[in-house]
Amino acid sequence: MHRLFVALPVPAAIREQLLTLAGGIPGARWQRDDQLHLTLRFIGEVDRHAAEDAALALSAIHYPQIEIALAGTGQFESRGRPNAVWAGVTPHDALAGLHRKVDRALVRAGQPPESRAYLPHITLARMNAQSGAAGKFLAEHAGLASRPFTLTHFHLYESHLGREGARYEAVERYPLG
């Protein structure tokens, strides 16, 4: 089985900026440099044939390059408890458009449609019930910003779970523009 997702890699200068934010939330698992990306669509566990179908479907996507910038921070919650903190990006329209194209391509390839609302972000840290509160971190970094940067391609990634966290392997690369 293959655990897959589709994401946009983040330029090195932006990753460096984001890595400087790590810390300030006790018990949080901060993302490593090689884990920072902007997810377009999680696929999940699929067999080899479904993975090949997804890769082929994604190769048919044509979409322009996207220019965005970092914009603030936030958190996701599950059952009233924070489970991740993230860096926001702006503007959302082009990313949402690419997300819709990726979702439609994957549905045509036999995957179920995305059921969650899409919020473009870059996950900075994952949290569990033992993690401390993120309020101070979020307040300190509410003004997070960067110069605009251009996203020139997206990847189909395979996620390999391990004791040290996930390791992401780019399986296919798809150009934008």
Buried (B, 14 or more C-beta within 10 A) or exposed (E): EBBBBBBBBBEEEBBEBBBEBEEBBEEBBBBBEEBBBBBBBEBEEBEEEBBEBBBEBBEEBEBEEBEBBBBBBBBBEEEEEBBBBBBBBBBBEBBBEBBBBBBBBBEEBEBEEBEEEBBBBBBBBBBEEEBBEBEEBBEEBEEBEBEEBEBEEBBBBBBEEEEEBBEBEBBBEBEBE
